[in-house]
Structures are given as structure tokens and as C-alpha cells.
Amino acid sequence: GHLYLLVTDQGFLQEEALVWESLHNVEGDGNFCDSDFRLCHQRAPPTSTLPPSAQDQQRQIDQDYLVAVSLQQQQGGAPGPLSDLELARQLQQEEYQQQQQLQQQQQQQQQGSGQVAQQVRGQGSQQARRRDKDSDCVLL
């Protein structure tokens, strides 16, 4: 099994045959392959290093813009994985909901135990009144 990297560098934009770069060692001197993973050689760069003309620069800018627009449309059309910010917001919202549910449960438990305590106190005060009434009685 070999490891391949999709060639996406701007320098290979005009090289239609180059699609994959093999990563068989760490020195970075991998081979280039076509779409069928057949070995192909990169075209030799021109010997003159003239700066690109204004027309070539504009053509490159236009191509970059078209690629960017198509990527935005692809991302907008099909929902992809959540961004880090969206994921953080979703997790925080879930945390808030869990806290609210826990607080509601605690309040309900406190209200329930408070009612039981009131009933116990009420029974205790009734017993105390009976004792008071009993102590008011005098035997002759």
C-alpha cells in the first residue's frame, strides 16, 4: 500500500495530467501520477523566468475566483461537518439544557420535601396542642 496526496498546489494548475503525488519517503521527492495512478513526469519548467504578464495574472485571478465560488456553492448546497464554532455553540447549548433540567429537578425535590416537612410540622404542632389541652385539665 502506498500513500498518495492529491495535487492541489497552484503551480500544478496547468498540469492536467498530474493528479496524485506519491509519499513514499519523507524527503519530499515523491513521484507524480495521473488519475489512474500511472507514473507521469512533470513538464520541465520553461528556461526563462519572465514575470507573468498582466493578462496571465488576470487569468489566474479569474480562475482562482471561479474555484472559490464553486467551493462556496458546494459547501452551501450540501450541509457538511460542523465548524468548530458551530460545534462549540451546540455543545454549550446542550450543557445549558442539562443544567436547567437538573435545576428543575432539584427545585421539584425541594418543593416535595418542603411539603413533607410542613406536614410533619403540622402533625407535631397538633400533638403539642393536645398535650397543652391535656395539661390544662385539672383532676379533682
C-alpha positions in Angstrom: 0.0 0.0 0.0 1.2 3.4 -0.9 0.2 6.8 0.4 -0.8 9.5 -2.2 -1.6 13.2 -1.8 -4.0 15.0 -4.1 -2.0 17.6 -6.0 -3.7 21.0 -5.3 -0.8 23.5 -5.5 -1.3 26.5 -7.7 2.0 25.6 -9.5 0.3 22.4 -10.9 -2.9 24.2 -12.1 -1.9 24.0 -15.8 -0.6 20.4 -15.4 -3.8 18.5 -16.2 -2.1 15.0 -16.2 -0.7 15.4 -12.7 -3.3 14.4 -10.1 -1.5 12.5 -7.4 1.8 12.7 -5.6 3.2 9.6 -4.0 4.5 10.0 -0.5 6.9 7.0 -0.3 9.5 8.8 1.8 10.0 11.8 4.0 12.4 13.7 1.8 9.6 15.1 -0.4 11.0 13.6 -3.6 7.8 11.7 -4.4 6.6 10.7 -7.9 3.7 12.2 -9.7 0.8 10.1 -11.1 -2.2 10.6 -13.3 -5.8 9.9 -12.3 -5.2 6.2 -12.9 -2.1 6.2 -10.6 0.2 5.7 -13.5 3.6 7.3 -13.2 4.0 10.5 -15.2 6.6 13.2 -15.3 6.2 16.8 -14.5 6.7 19.0 -17.5 10.0 20.8 -17.4 9.6 24.5 -16.4 10.5 27.0 -19.1 14.1 28.1 -19.0 13.2 31.8 -18.9 11.9 33.1 -15.7 10.0 36.1 -17.1 7.4 37.5 -14.7 3.8 36.7 -15.8 2.1 39.3 -18.0 -0.8 41.3 -16.7 -3.1 39.2 -18.9 -1.8 36.0 -17.3 -2.1 37.4 -13.8 -5.7 38.4 -14.5 -6.5 35.0 -16.0 -5.1 33.4 -12.8 -7.1 35.7 -10.6 -10.3 34.8 -12.6 -9.6 31.1 -12.3 -9.0 31.4 -8.5 -12.2 33.3 -8.2 -14.2 30.7 -10.1 -12.7 27.9 -8.0 -13.6 29.8 -4.8 -17.2 30.4 -5.9 -17.7 26.8 -6.9 -16.3 25.7 -3.5 -18.7 28.0 -1.7 -21.6 26.7 -3.7 -20.7 23.2 -2.9 -20.4 23.9 0.8 -23.6 25.9 0.8 -25.7 23.3 -1.0 -24.8 20.3 1.0 -24.5 20.5 4.7 -21.1 19.4 5.8 -19.5 18.8 9.1 -20.0 21.5 11.7 -17.3 24.2 12.0 -15.5 24.4 15.3 -17.6 27.5 16.3 -20.9 25.8 15.4 -19.9 22.6 17.3 -18.9 24.7 20.4 -22.2 26.5 20.3 -24.1 23.3 20.0 -22.3 21.7 22.9 -22.7 24.8 25.1 -26.5 24.8 24.3 -26.7 21.1 25.3 -24.8 21.9 28.6 -27.3 24.8 29.4 -30.2 22.5 28.8 -28.8 19.8 31.1 -28.2 22.4 33.8 -31.7 23.7 33.5 -33.2 20.2 33.8 -31.0 19.5 36.8 -32.1 22.7 38.5 -35.8 22.0 37.8 -35.4 18.5 39.3 -33.7 19.9 42.4 -36.4 22.5 42.8 -39.1 19.9 42.5 -37.4 17.7 45.0 -37.0 20.7 47.4 -40.7 21.6 47.0 -41.7 18.0 47.6 -39.5 17.7 50.7 -40.8 21.1 51.9 -44.4 19.9 51.7 -43.5 16.7 53.6 -41.7 18.8 56.3 -44.7 21.1 56.6 -47.0 18.1 57.1 -44.7 16.7 59.7 -44.5 20.1 61.4 -48.3 20.3 61.3 -48.7 16.9 62.9 -46.2 17.8 65.5 -48.0 21.1 66.4 -51.3 19.3 66.6 -49.8 16.8 69.1 -48.3 19.7 71.1 -51.8 21.4 71.3 -53.3 18.1 72.6 -50.6 18.0 75.3 -51.3 21.6 76.2 -55.0 20.8 76.4 -54.3 17.8 78.5 -52.2 19.9 80.8 -55.0 22.4 81.2 -57.2 19.7 82.7 -57.3 19.6 86.5 -58.5 16.5 88.3 -60.5 17.0 91.4 
